Amino acid sequence: MARIVPEVWNIPARLREKVGPRAGRQRLMTHEGHVLLLLHQVPRDADPDRHAVVFWRDVEGEWRCAPGRDDIVTLQTHVESYAKYVDELEEQLAKACRAEDYLAVVRAARPVQRAARHMYQALAQLRETLPEDDRVLPIRDLAYEVERAVELLVEEAEGEMQFMVAKRAEEQARLSERISVQTHRLNMIAALFLPITALGAILGMNLENGLEHLPEPVTFWSIVAGAFLVGFLIRAQVARERG
């Protein structure tokens, strides 16, 4: 199986033995003036594997990179690739409007957050190892900015998602209360008319009540109007008591 460190690199065997065929964790290794920096490419959701980027600084101060151009500028470009991806996630967060959208941002940003944290730790250690190399300082500071940016991104996305969940729960509570009020009103109306309905079902309605001799249209519509009036009065009473 091919190793991460290129075979053409003339690095000490002690350093080469510390790096296997897989990326492993991001770290800095030193031996006899040689510096070997192992970092990860930007993690993506579609690719669960971690792909390594290896930087080597020999005793003469020359940099090598695999993959990429043999220059310390490649290290800065590598950190900038994290910053660019974080900007893309921030744009995605700005367009989010559903809980699923915020969850997608969190899922994409979590691996980047861990990788950015470990990358910054390795670069901070590199700065301590090479205090005389001024080119390392801005790269380390950029890595810190990336780590901070992705941390704030995750916090904002999680906060928005929790707010949306709480908002939905509040709306459900209001809806449940409204349904409870309506159910209470219906129960009161049913309780009011239950006795007369039961008596009518048991005894029937074909009884002499004196209304048979009144004019039919006037009597019928008067009873209907009276029934609606009683219904509106009951509704107003229930609403007033609930308020």
C-alpha positions in Angstrom: 0.0 0.0 0.0 1.3 3.4 -1.0 2.4 5.7 1.8 1.4 9.3 2.3 5.0 10.6 2.4 6.5 10.4 -1.1 9.3 8.0 -1.5 11.5 10.6 -3.3 11.6 12.7 -0.2 14.9 12.4 1.6 13.5 12.6 5.1 14.9 10.8 8.2 13.6 7.2 8.5 12.5 8.1 12.0 9.9 10.6 10.6 8.9 8.3 7.8 8.1 5.5 10.2 5.7 7.7 12.1 3.4 8.1 9.0 1.4 5.2 7.8 -0.7 4.7 4.6 -3.7 6.6 6.1 -4.0 10.2 7.1 -4.4 9.7 10.8 -4.7 12.8 13.0 -3.3 16.2 12.1 0.0 16.7 13.7 3.5 18.1 13.6 6.6 15.9 13.8 10.3 17.0 14.1 13.6 15.2 14.0 17.1 16.5 13.6 16.0 19.8 12.1 13.5 18.3 9.8 9.8 19.3 10.2 7.0 17.2 8.9 3.5 18.6 9.0 0.5 16.4 8.3 -2.8 18.1 7.7 -6.2 17.1 6.2 -8.0 18.5 3.2 -11.3 20.2 3.8 -13.8 17.4 4.9 -16.9 17.2 2.7 -20.2 15.4 3.4 -20.0 13.4 0.2 -16.6 12.0 1.2 -16.3 10.5 4.7 -12.6 9.7 4.3 -9.9 12.1 5.3 -7.3 12.9 2.7 -3.9 14.0 3.9 -1.7 16.9 2.8 1.9 16.6 3.8 4.4 19.4 4.2 8.1 18.9 4.8 10.7 21.5 5.7 14.3 20.3 5.5 17.2 21.5 7.5 18.0 24.1 4.8 14.6 25.7 5.2 13.2 24.4 1.9 9.5 23.4 1.8 8.0 20.4 0.0 4.3 19.6 -0.4 2.4 16.5 -1.4 0.1 17.1 -3.2 0.7 20.6 -4.4 3.5 23.0 -5.3 6.7 22.8 -3.3 6.4 26.1 -1.5 5.2 27.4 1.8 2.6 29.3 -0.2 0.9 26.0 -0.7 0.4 25.8 3.1 -1.3 29.2 3.1 -3.5 28.1 0.1 -4.5 25.0 2.1 -5.7 27.1 5.0 -7.5 29.5 2.7 -9.4 26.5 1.2 -11.0 26.0 4.7 -11.9 29.7 4.8 -13.5 29.5 1.4 -15.6 26.5 2.4 -16.7 28.2 5.6 -17.8 31.2 3.5 -19.9 28.8 1.4 -21.5 27.4 4.5 -22.3 30.9 5.8 -24.1 31.7 2.5 -26.0 28.4 2.9 -27.0 29.4 6.4 -28.2 32.8 5.3 -30.6 31.1 2.8 -31.8 28.6 5.4 -35.5 28.9 6.3 -36.4 25.4 7.6 -35.1 23.2 10.3 -33.8 20.8 7.7 -31.7 23.5 6.2 -30.1 24.4 9.5 -29.4 20.8 10.2 -27.7 20.4 6.8 -25.4 23.3 7.7 -24.6 21.8 11.1 -23.8 18.4 9.6 -21.5 19.9 7.0 -19.8 22.3 9.5 -19.2 19.9 12.3 -16.3 17.9 10.6 -14.8 21.2 9.4 -14.9 22.5 12.9 -12.9 19.5 14.3 -10.5 19.6 11.4 -9.9 23.4 11.7 -9.3 23.1 15.4 -6.7 20.3 14.9 -5.1 22.2 12.0 -4.7 25.3 14.1 -3.1 23.3 16.9 -0.6 21.8 14.5 0.2 25.2 13.0 0.5 26.8 16.4 3.0 24.1 17.3 4.8 24.8 14.0 5.1 28.5 14.9 6.7 27.5 18.2 9.0 25.2 16.4 10.0 27.8 13.8 9.9 31.1 15.6 12.4 32.6 13.2 10.3 31.9 10.1 8.0 35.0 9.8 6.0 33.3 7.0 4.5 30.9 9.4 2.9 33.5 11.7 0.2 34.9 9.2 -0.7 31.3 8.3 -1.2 30.4 11.9 -3.3 33.5 12.5 -5.4 32.7 9.4 -6.0 29.2 10.8 -7.2 30.7 14.1 -9.6 32.9 12.2 -10.9 29.9 10.3 -11.4 27.9 13.5 -13.2 30.9 15.1 -15.4 31.4 12.1 -16.6 27.8 11.8 -17.2 27.7 15.6 -19.5 30.8 15.4 -21.1 29.3 12.3 -22.0 26.1 14.1 -23.3 28.0 17.2 -25.5 30.2 15.0 -26.9 27.3 13.0 -27.7 25.3 16.1 -29.2 28.4 17.8 -31.4 29.1 14.8 -32.5 25.4 14.7 -33.3 25.4 18.4 -35.2 28.7 18.0 -37.2 27.2 15.2 -38.0 24.1 17.2 -39.1 26.2 20.2 -41.2 28.4 17.9 -42.9 25.3 16.4 -43.5 24.0 19.9 -45.1 27.3 21.0 -47.3 27.3 18.0 -48.4 23.7 18.7 -49.2 24.8 22.3 -51.3 27.7 21.1 -53.1 25.4 18.7 -53.7 22.8 21.4 -55.1 25.5 23.7 -57.4 26.8 21.0 -58.7 23.3 20.3 -59.3 22.8 24.1 -61.4 26.0 24.1 -63.4 24.9 21.2 -63.9 21.5 22.7 -65.1 23.1 26.0 -67.6 25.2 24.2 -69.0 22.2 22.3 -69.2 20.2 25.5 -71.2 23.0 27.1 -73.6 23.2 24.2 -74.0 19.5 24.2 -74.6 19.4 27.9 -77.3 22.1 27.6 -79.3 20.3 24.9 -78.6 16.8 26.0 -81.7 16.5 28.3 -84.2 17.8 25.7 -82.6 15.7 23.0 -82.9 12.6 25.1 -86.5 13.3 26.0 -87.4 14.0 22.4 -85.8 10.7 21.4 -87.6 8.7 24.1 -91.0 10.3 24.0 -91.1 11.5 20.4 -92.2 14.9 19.2 -95.8 14.2 18.0 -97.4 15.8 21.1 -100.1 18.4 21.3 -98.3 21.6 22.3 -100.6 24.3 21.1 -98.4 25.4 18.2 -100.3 23.3 15.7 -103.0 25.9 15.4 -100.7 28.8 14.7 -99.9 30.0 11.2 -97.3 27.6 9.8 -94.8 29.8 8.1 -94.6 32.4 10.8 -94.4 29.8 13.6 -91.7 27.8 11.8 -89.4 30.7 11.0 -90.0 32.2 14.5 -88.8 29.0 16.1 -85.8 28.8 13.8 -84.9 32.4 14.6 -85.3 31.8 18.3 -83.1 28.8 18.1 -80.3 30.8 16.4 -80.7 33.6 18.9 -80.3 31.2 21.8 -77.3 29.7 20.1 -75.6 33.1 19.7 -76.4 34.0 23.3 -74.8 30.7 24.5 -71.8 31.3 22.3 -71.3 34.9 23.6 -71.7 33.6 27.2 -69.1 30.9 26.7 -66.6 33.3 25.1 -67.1 35.9 27.9 -66.5 33.3 30.6 -63.4 32.0 28.8 -62.0 35.5 28.5 
